[in-house]
Amino acid sequence: MLIEALNLLAGQKADPSRVRVGAEEAVVEGLFADGESEWVLRRVVPVKGRSKAYLNGELATAATLAEVAQQICWKCTDNTHSRSCSPRGPIGTRLDEFGGIDTSRLDAIRSDLRTIEADLSALGGDERARAREIGLLEFQLDEIDSAEVRVGEDSQLEAEEDLLAGAQSHLEAAAVALAGLRDDGAAIDAVSSAISALRGRSPYLEIVERLANLDAELSDVADSLRSISEAIEPDPERLDAVQQRRNRLLELRRKYGETDQAVLDFAEDTRSRLNELTSHDERVRELTARRVGLEAEYLTEARKVGDARRGVAGELARRIEEQLRFLAMPAASMVIDVRDSSSGDGGAGDEGDVDSPTGDGADVEFLISTNPGVAPGPLGRVASGGELSRVMLALRLVLSESPPTTVFDEIDAGIGGEAAVEVGKLLAQLSVGRQVLVVTHLPQVAAFADVQVRIEKSLVDGVAETRAAPLDHTQRLVELSRMISGQPDSESARLHAEELLEIAAAKRRKLAS
């Protein structure tokens, strides 16, 4: 349960079938703190549909969670070793960590080479394809440039088209309006007559003033109407030109952008791309020359890294073997094989080299033999799940730095007695200054925990329910007794449990001092 939850928080693929029966979704949330930094990782797995990932309350990708989880948590479990123990998996970087080997320059060169490859690919390597693209770009650019597009032009043309298209009806409407204003007995005459009838009569002084203003306004309106209508002249040829121009602008917007400005922006992008393609040969020569120089530098730097790794590989292997002696693997033989991956025909551009996840030009593979007389083989294939976890524990003990949180599962497989006690002591040693989570069935290992958590499964309304409960001292004695003998009330088992807790407490006091 713990490992599966951490895998989800680490961005691994979600399995909807794991959602509890009757529930619509499963939610896993973890708070990780390292000093003053905190991360809240969350995955929501619905029965139907895609899972969602969150980082610090904001929607994120599973890849983002994986990147964060790699910094703060290292899981040592059977199902996580296939990649970790591969020649180019994360375990390869542990040798650099042990030897203080700096690969930053190599990483920078690899990044530059990838950028160059991307640039060369974007330029187009197929001459015919490049010629076709140049022809298309030239046509598009010519179409836009010849149109001489101006921002806002279509709005002006729209107003002119409206005027020209309705010229005759506009003139007829003006004539009707002027007749209503100017003809005998029309609006202006009627207002003048009203003014004459009311002038000099004291009750209507205000009305007369308002009518006088209205008379002046009507005369002004009539003059403006006549002036505007006299400027309107039907022009079928100009109307046709305006409509054709608007149709051309509309066609350009249909092809290259929703607005005139978008069309102009497309033209600029097209011009830039055309310049790249037409200067293709020169640009290719420039990028190729730079790539050759970087490849040579890459090979030189890769050899330095390879030599440095080979120089510390033996010592790291020896130190791991020493730790394995305390972990019930006395016959284990460890070999760290460093092979120069930059020796292939592809040079620094070879896929197995520049694209190596470690970016180091040298493959690092951990080989192990767990039995005398057997040749060492790849760690991920030769060792069992429990042996893998013990090797990882040994590696973490050798290295000076560890992630804030490390998780071990099946580390107690195949061991017992004094070896189990030693495993517990080493786990306690590893936990100084960091968090170590251990899934174990051995009381000798559980006794060394600062906090012991009991996992219980029960049926609730016919559905299995699993609970995790931290134990106090009294509860730990009962649980350790049960783990020792299967009988939590056994007096001898209880005495053994007390002895284990005393040994563990003494070890922790020693580590604290």
C-alpha positions as CSV (number, residue, x, y, z in Angstrom):
1,M,0.0,0.0,0.0
2,L,2.8,2.4,0.9
3,I,4.9,1.6,-2.1
4,E,1.9,1.9,-4.5
5,A,0.9,5.2,-3.0
6,L,4.5,6.5,-3.4
7,N,4.6,5.2,-6.9
8,L,1.5,7.2,-7.7
9,L,2.9,10.4,-6.1
10,A,6.1,9.7,-8.2
11,G,4.1,10.0,-11.4
12,Q,3.8,6.3,-12.3
13,K,0.8,5.1,-14.4
14,A,-2.4,4.9,-12.4
15,D,-4.6,1.7,-12.4
16,P,-8.3,2.5,-12.0
17,S,-9.0,-1.1,-11.0
18,R,-7.3,-0.3,-7.7
19,V,-10.0,2.1,-6.7
20,R,-12.0,0.8,-3.7
21,V,-15.2,-1.0,-4.7
22,G,-18.1,1.5,-4.5
23,A,-15.9,4.6,-4.6
24,E,-15.8,7.0,-7.5
25,E,-12.1,7.8,-7.1
26,A,-9.0,7.2,-5.1
27,V,-6.9,10.0,-3.7
28,V,-3.2,9.9,-2.6
29,E,-1.6,12.9,-1.0
30,G,1.8,13.3,0.5
31,L,3.6,16.2,2.3
32,F,7.3,16.2,1.9
33,A,9.5,18.6,3.9
34,D,13.2,19.2,3.5
35,G,14.4,22.0,5.8
36,E,12.4,25.1,5.0
37,S,11.1,23.6,1.7
38,E,7.8,21.8,1.4
39,W,6.1,20.0,-1.4
40,V,2.5,18.7,-1.4
41,L,2.1,16.0,-4.1
42,R,-1.4,14.7,-4.9
43,R,-2.9,12.2,-7.3
44,V,-6.6,11.7,-8.0
45,V,-7.5,8.4,-9.8
46,P,-11.1,8.2,-10.9
47,V,-12.8,4.9,-11.8
48,K,-13.4,6.3,-15.3
49,G,-11.3,8.9,-17.1
50,R,-7.7,10.1,-16.7
51,S,-6.0,10.6,-13.4
52,K,-5.0,14.1,-12.3
53,A,-1.8,15.3,-10.7
54,Y,-1.3,18.2,-8.4
55,L,1.8,20.0,-7.0
56,N,1.3,22.4,-4.1
57,G,-2.4,22.6,-4.9
58,E,-1.9,23.4,-8.6
59,L,-2.7,21.1,-11.5
60,A,0.5,19.5,-12.8
61,T,1.7,16.7,-15.0
62,A,2.7,13.2,-13.8
63,A,6.2,13.9,-15.3
64,T,6.5,17.0,-13.0
65,L,5.6,14.9,-10.0
66,A,8.2,12.3,-11.1
67,E,10.9,15.0,-11.3
68,V,10.1,16.3,-7.8
69,A,9.8,12.9,-6.3
70,Q,13.2,11.9,-7.6
71,Q,14.8,14.7,-5.6
72,I,13.1,13.9,-2.3
73,C,12.4,10.2,-2.2
74,W,14.3,7.1,-3.2
75,K,12.4,3.8,-3.3
76,C,14.3,0.6,-2.9
77,T,11.7,-2.0,-3.9
78,D,11.7,-5.0,-6.2
79,N,9.5,-3.3,-8.9
80,T,11.7,-0.2,-9.1
81,H,15.1,-1.7,-9.8
82,S,14.8,-2.7,-13.4
83,R,15.6,0.8,-14.5
84,S,17.5,2.0,-11.4
85,C,20.0,-0.8,-11.9
86,S,20.3,-0.5,-15.7
87,P,23.7,0.7,-17.1
88,R,22.2,4.2,-17.7
89,G,19.7,4.3,-14.8
90,P,20.0,6.5,-11.7
91,I,22.3,4.1,-9.9
92,G,25.0,5.1,-12.4
93,T,25.0,8.6,-11.0
94,R,25.9,7.2,-7.5
95,L,29.4,6.5,-8.6
96,D,29.7,10.2,-9.5
97,E,28.3,11.1,-6.1
98,F,30.8,8.8,-4.4
99,G,33.8,10.1,-6.3
100,G,32.8,13.7,-6.5
101,I,32.9,13.6,-10.3
102,D,31.6,16.7,-12.0
103,T,29.7,16.0,-15.3
104,S,28.2,19.5,-15.6
105,R,30.5,20.4,-18.6
106,L,29.6,17.2,-20.3
107,D,25.9,17.8,-19.7
108,A,26.2,21.3,-21.2
109,I,27.9,20.0,-24.3
110,R,25.2,17.4,-24.8
111,S,22.6,20.0,-24.5
112,D,24.3,22.2,-27.1
113,L,24.6,19.2,-29.4
114,R,20.9,18.5,-29.1
115,T,20.1,22.1,-29.9
116,I,22.3,21.9,-33.0
117,E,20.6,18.7,-34.1
118,A,17.2,20.3,-33.7
119,D,18.3,23.4,-35.6
120,L,19.6,21.2,-38.5
121,S,16.4,19.2,-38.5
122,A,14.4,22.4,-38.7
123,L,16.4,23.7,-41.6
124,G,15.3,20.7,-43.7
125,G,17.7,18.1,-44.9
126,D,15.7,17.0,-48.0
127,E,16.6,19.4,-50.8
128,R,13.3,18.7,-52.7
129,A,11.2,19.2,-49.6
130,R,13.1,22.5,-48.9
131,A,12.5,23.6,-52.5
132,R,8.8,22.9,-52.1
133,E,8.6,24.8,-48.9
134,I,10.5,27.8,-50.4
135,G,8.1,27.9,-53.3
136,L,5.1,27.9,-51.0
137,L,6.6,30.6,-48.7
138,E,7.4,32.8,-51.7
139,F,3.9,32.5,-53.0
140,Q,2.3,33.3,-49.6
141,L,4.6,36.2,-49.1
142,D,4.1,37.6,-52.6
143,E,0.3,37.3,-52.1
144,I,0.4,39.3,-48.9
145,D,3.0,41.9,-49.9
146,S,1.3,42.7,-53.2
147,A,-2.0,43.3,-51.4
148,E,-0.3,46.1,-49.3
149,V,-2.5,45.3,-46.3
150,R,-3.1,48.2,-43.9
151,V,-4.5,47.7,-40.4
152,G,-8.0,49.3,-40.2
153,E,-8.4,49.6,-44.0
154,D,-11.3,47.2,-44.1
155,S,-13.4,49.2,-41.6
156,Q,-12.9,52.3,-43.9
157,L,-13.9,50.4,-47.0
158,E,-17.0,48.9,-45.3
159,A,-18.2,52.5,-44.6
160,E,-17.5,53.6,-48.2
161,E,-19.2,50.4,-49.6
162,D,-22.3,51.2,-47.5
163,L,-22.4,54.7,-48.9
164,L,-21.9,53.8,-52.5
165,A,-24.2,50.7,-52.5
166,G,-27.1,52.8,-51.2
167,A,-26.3,56.1,-53.0
168,Q,-29.5,56.4,-54.9
169,S,-31.7,55.5,-52.0
170,H,-29.7,57.8,-49.8
171,L,-30.4,60.7,-52.2
172,E,-34.1,59.8,-52.4
173,A,-34.4,59.7,-48.6
174,A,-32.7,63.1,-48.3
175,A,-35.1,64.6,-50.8
176,V,-38.1,63.4,-48.8
177,A,-36.6,64.7,-45.6
178,L,-35.8,68.1,-47.1
179,A,-39.3,68.4,-48.5
180,G,-40.7,67.7,-45.1
181,L,-38.5,70.5,-43.7
182,R,-38.5,73.1,-46.4
183,D,-41.7,72.8,-48.6
184,D,-44.6,75.2,-48.1
185,G,-46.4,74.3,-45.0
186,A,-43.7,71.8,-43.9
187,A,-42.0,71.7,-40.6
188,I,-40.0,75.0,-40.8
189,D,-43.0,77.0,-42.0
190,A,-45.2,75.4,-39.4
191,V,-42.8,76.4,-36.6
192,S,-42.5,80.0,-38.0
193,S,-46.3,80.3,-38.1
194,A,-46.5,79.1,-34.5
195,I,-44.0,81.7,-33.4
196,S,-45.9,84.5,-35.2
197,A,-49.1,83.5,-33.5
198,L,-47.6,83.4,-30.0
199,R,-45.1,86.3,-30.1
200,G,-45.9,89.2,-27.7
201,R,-48.2,87.1,-25.5
202,S,-46.9,87.0,-22.0
203,P,-48.1,83.4,-21.1
204,Y,-46.2,82.0,-24.0
205,L,-42.8,83.8,-23.7
206,E,-40.9,80.7,-22.7
207,I,-42.7,78.6,-25.4
208,V,-41.8,81.2,-28.0
209,E,-38.2,81.1,-27.0
210,R,-38.1,77.3,-27.3
211,L,-39.8,77.4,-30.7
212,A,-37.3,80.0,-31.9
213,N,-34.5,77.6,-30.9
214,L,-36.3,74.8,-32.7
215,D,-36.7,76.9,-35.8
216,A,-32.9,77.6,-35.8
217,E,-32.1,73.9,-35.3
218,L,-34.4,72.8,-38.1
219,S,-32.9,75.3,-40.5
220,D,-29.4,74.1,-39.6
221,V,-30.5,70.4,-40.0
222,A,-31.9,71.2,-43.4
223,D,-28.7,72.9,-44.5
224,S,-26.5,70.0,-43.3
225,L,-28.8,67.4,-44.9
226,R,-28.6,69.3,-48.3
227,S,-24.8,69.6,-48.0
228,I,-24.4,65.9,-47.3
229,S,-26.8,64.8,-50.0
230,E,-25.1,67.0,-52.6
231,A,-21.8,65.2,-51.8
232,I,-23.3,61.8,-52.5
233,E,-22.8,60.7,-56.1
234,P,-23.5,57.2,-57.4
235,D,-20.3,55.6,-58.7
236,P,-20.7,51.9,-59.8
237,E,-17.1,51.6,-60.9
238,R,-15.8,52.8,-57.5
239,L,-18.3,50.5,-55.7
240,D,-17.0,47.5,-57.7
241,A,-13.4,48.4,-56.8
242,V,-14.2,48.7,-53.1
243,Q,-16.0,45.3,-53.1
244,Q,-13.2,43.6,-54.9
245,R,-10.7,45.1,-52.4
246,R,-12.7,43.9,-49.5
247,N,-13.0,40.4,-51.0
248,R,-9.3,40.2,-51.4
249,L,-8.7,41.2,-47.8
250,L,-11.2,38.7,-46.7
251,E,-9.5,35.9,-48.6
252,L,-6.1,36.9,-47.0
253,R,-7.7,36.7,-43.5
254,R,-9.3,33.4,-44.3
255,K,-5.8,32.0,-45.3
256,Y,-3.4,33.7,-42.9
257,G,-5.2,35.2,-39.9
258,E,-8.4,36.4,-38.4
259,T,-7.4,40.1,-38.5
260,D,-5.3,42.4,-40.7
261,Q,-2.6,42.5,-38.0
262,A,-2.5,38.7,-37.9
263,V,-2.0,38.6,-41.6
264,L,0.9,41.0,-41.3
265,D,2.4,38.9,-38.5
266,F,2.1,35.8,-40.6
267,A,4.0,37.6,-43.4
268,E,6.8,38.5,-41.0
269,D,7.1,34.9,-39.8
270,T,7.1,33.7,-43.4
271,R,9.8,36.1,-44.3
272,S,12.0,34.9,-41.4
273,R,11.5,31.3,-42.3
274,L,12.2,32.0,-46.0
275,N,15.4,33.7,-45.1
276,E,16.5,30.6,-43.1
277,L,15.8,28.3,-46.0
278,T,17.4,30.4,-48.6
279,S,20.5,30.7,-46.5
280,H,20.3,27.0,-45.8
281,D,23.7,25.9,-47.1
282,E,25.6,28.6,-45.2
283,R,23.7,27.9,-42.0
284,V,24.3,24.1,-42.4
285,R,28.0,24.7,-42.8
286,E,28.0,26.9,-39.7
287,L,26.1,24.4,-37.5
288,T,28.0,21.4,-38.8
289,A,31.4,23.1,-38.0
290,R,30.1,23.9,-34.5
291,R,28.9,20.3,-34.0
292,V,32.2,18.8,-35.1
293,G,34.0,21.0,-32.6
294,L,31.6,20.1,-29.8
295,E,31.8,16.4,-30.6
296,A,35.6,16.5,-30.3
297,E,35.3,18.3,-27.0
298,Y,32.6,15.8,-25.9
299,L,34.9,12.9,-26.6
300,T,37.7,14.5,-24.6
301,E,35.5,15.3,-21.7
302,A,33.8,11.9,-21.8
303,R,37.2,10.1,-21.5
304,K,38.0,12.3,-18.5
305,V,34.8,11.3,-16.8
306,G,35.3,7.6,-17.8
307,D,38.8,7.6,-16.4
308,A,37.6,9.3,-13.2
309,R,34.9,6.7,-12.8
310,R,37.2,3.8,-13.3
311,G,39.5,5.3,-10.7
312,V,36.8,5.2,-8.0
313,A,34.7,2.2,-9.1
314,G,36.9,-0.4,-7.3
315,E,36.8,1.5,-4.0
316,L,33.0,1.9,-4.1
317,A,32.6,-1.8,-4.9
318,R,34.8,-2.7,-2.0
319,R,33.0,-0.4,0.4
320,I,29.6,-1.9,-0.6
321,E,30.9,-5.4,-0.1
322,E,32.0,-4.4,3.4
323,Q,28.5,-3.3,4.2
324,L,26.9,-6.4,2.7
325,R,28.9,-8.5,5.2
326,F,26.7,-7.0,7.9
327,L,23.5,-7.7,5.8
328,A,23.7,-11.5,5.6
329,M,25.5,-11.4,2.3
330,P,29.0,-12.5,3.3
331,A,29.8,-14.1,0.0
332,A,28.6,-11.2,-2.2
333,S,31.1,-10.0,-4.7
334,M,30.5,-6.5,-6.3
335,V,32.0,-5.2,-9.5
336,I,31.3,-1.8,-10.9
337,D,31.9,-1.9,-14.7
338,V,32.6,1.4,-16.4
339,R,32.5,1.2,-20.2
340,D,33.3,4.0,-22.6
341,S,30.1,4.6,-24.5
342,S,31.8,7.3,-26.6
343,S,33.9,4.8,-28.5
344,G,31.1,3.9,-30.9
345,D,31.1,4.8,-34.6
346,G,28.6,7.5,-34.0
347,G,30.9,9.6,-31.8
348,A,29.3,12.1,-29.6
349,G,26.3,12.1,-31.7
350,D,25.6,8.4,-31.2
351,E,22.3,7.7,-29.5
352,G,23.9,5.7,-26.8
353,D,26.1,8.6,-26.0
354,V,24.7,12.1,-26.3
355,D,21.2,10.8,-25.4
356,S,22.4,8.9,-22.4
357,P,20.3,10.0,-19.4
358,T,23.4,10.7,-17.4
359,G,25.0,12.6,-20.2
360,D,28.4,11.2,-19.3
361,G,29.8,9.3,-22.3
362,A,30.4,6.3,-20.0
363,D,28.1,3.5,-19.1
364,V,28.2,2.4,-15.4
365,E,26.8,-1.0,-14.6
366,F,26.7,-2.6,-11.2
367,L,27.4,-6.4,-11.3
368,I,27.1,-8.8,-8.4
369,S,27.7,-12.4,-7.5
370,T,25.8,-13.6,-4.4
371,N,27.4,-17.1,-4.4
372,P,31.1,-18.2,-4.5
373,G,32.3,-19.4,-7.8
374,V,29.6,-17.6,-9.8
375,A,30.6,-14.9,-12.2
376,P,29.1,-11.5,-11.4
377,G,26.0,-10.5,-13.4
378,P,23.9,-7.4,-13.8
379,L,22.4,-6.4,-10.4
380,G,18.9,-5.9,-11.7
381,R,18.8,-9.5,-13.1
382,V,20.9,-11.5,-10.7
383,A,19.8,-10.3,-7.2
384,S,16.5,-11.1,-5.7
385,G,14.2,-8.3,-4.4
386,G,15.5,-8.6,-0.9
387,E,19.1,-8.7,-2.1
388,L,18.5,-5.6,-4.3
389,S,17.2,-3.7,-1.3
390,R,20.2,-4.7,0.8
391,V,22.6,-3.6,-1.9
392,M,20.8,-0.3,-2.1
393,L,21.0,0.1,1.7
394,A,24.7,-0.7,1.6
395,L,25.1,1.9,-1.2
396,R,23.3,4.5,0.7
397,L,25.3,3.9,3.8
398,V,28.6,4.3,1.8
399,L,27.5,7.5,0.2
400,S,27.7,10.7,2.2
401,E,24.4,12.2,1.0
402,S,20.9,10.6,0.7
403,P,17.6,11.9,-0.4
404,P,15.4,13.3,2.4
405,T,13.2,10.2,2.3
406,T,14.2,6.6,1.4
407,V,11.8,3.6,1.3
408,F,12.9,0.0,1.6
409,D,10.7,-3.0,0.9
410,E,11.6,-6.7,1.2
411,I,15.0,-5.8,2.7
412,D,14.5,-8.6,5.3
413,A,13.9,-11.3,2.7
414,G,15.9,-14.4,3.4
415,I,17.5,-13.2,6.6
416,G,16.9,-13.6,10.4
417,G,18.6,-13.8,13.7
418,E,21.8,-11.7,14.2
419,A,21.8,-10.6,10.5
420,A,18.3,-9.1,11.0
421,V,19.5,-7.2,14.0
422,E,22.4,-5.9,12.0
423,V,20.0,-4.7,9.3
424,G,18.0,-2.9,11.9
425,K,21.1,-1.2,13.2
426,L,22.2,-0.1,9.8
427,L,18.8,1.2,8.9
428,A,18.9,3.2,12.2
429,Q,22.3,4.6,11.2
430,L,21.0,5.6,7.8
431,S,18.0,7.4,9.3
432,V,20.1,9.9,11.2
433,G,19.2,13.3,9.7
434,R,16.7,11.8,7.2
435,Q,13.5,9.8,7.0
436,V,13.6,6.1,6.3
437,L,10.4,4.1,5.7
438,V,10.8,0.3,5.9
439,V,8.2,-2.4,5.2
440,T,9.2,-5.4,7.2
441,H,7.9,-8.6,8.8
442,L,11.0,-9.0,11.1
443,P,10.7,-7.9,14.7
444,Q,14.5,-7.4,14.8
445,V,14.2,-4.7,12.1
446,A,10.9,-3.2,13.4
447,A,12.4,-2.7,16.9
448,F,14.9,-0.2,15.6
449,A,12.3,2.2,14.2
450,D,11.7,5.5,15.9
451,V,8.0,5.0,15.1
452,Q,6.4,1.7,14.4
453,V,3.2,1.6,12.4
454,R,1.0,-1.5,12.4
455,I,-1.0,-2.3,9.2
456,E,-4.3,-3.9,9.9
457,K,-6.9,-5.2,7.4
458,S,-10.5,-5.7,8.2
459,L,-13.9,-6.1,6.6
460,V,-16.2,-3.1,6.9
461,D,-19.7,-3.7,5.4
462,G,-18.3,-6.5,3.4
463,V,-15.4,-4.4,1.9
464,A,-11.8,-4.8,2.9
465,E,-10.4,-1.8,4.6
466,T,-6.7,-1.3,5.5
467,R,-5.6,1.0,8.3
468,A,-2.2,2.2,9.5
469,A,-1.9,2.9,13.2
470,P,1.2,4.3,15.0
471,L,2.0,2.3,18.2
472,D,3.0,3.6,21.6
473,H,5.6,1.7,23.7
474,T,3.1,-0.7,25.3
475,Q,1.4,-1.4,21.9
476,R,4.9,-2.0,20.4
477,L,5.7,-4.7,23.0
478,V,2.4,-6.5,22.1
479,E,3.0,-6.2,18.3
480,L,6.7,-7.3,18.5
481,S,5.6,-10.2,20.7
482,R,3.1,-11.2,18.1
483,M,5.8,-10.9,15.3
484,I,8.2,-13.0,17.3
485,S,6.0,-15.9,18.3
486,G,2.6,-15.3,16.8
487,Q,1.2,-15.1,20.4
488,P,1.0,-11.4,21.6
489,D,0.4,-12.6,25.2
490,S,3.5,-14.9,25.4
491,E,5.7,-13.9,28.3
492,S,8.9,-15.1,26.7
493,A,8.1,-13.3,23.5
494,R,7.5,-10.2,25.5
495,L,10.8,-10.4,27.3
496,H,12.5,-10.9,23.9
497,A,10.6,-7.8,22.6
498,E,11.8,-5.7,25.5
499,E,15.3,-6.8,24.9
500,L,15.1,-5.8,21.2
501,L,13.7,-2.4,22.1
502,E,16.5,-1.9,24.7
503,I,19.2,-2.8,22.1
504,A,17.6,-0.4,19.6
505,A,17.3,2.4,22.1
506,A,21.0,2.0,23.0
507,K,21.9,2.1,19.3
508,R,20.0,5.3,18.8
509,R,21.6,6.9,21.8
510,K,25.0,6.0,20.4
511,L,24.1,7.5,17.0
512,A,22.8,10.6,18.6
513,S,26.0,11.2,20.6
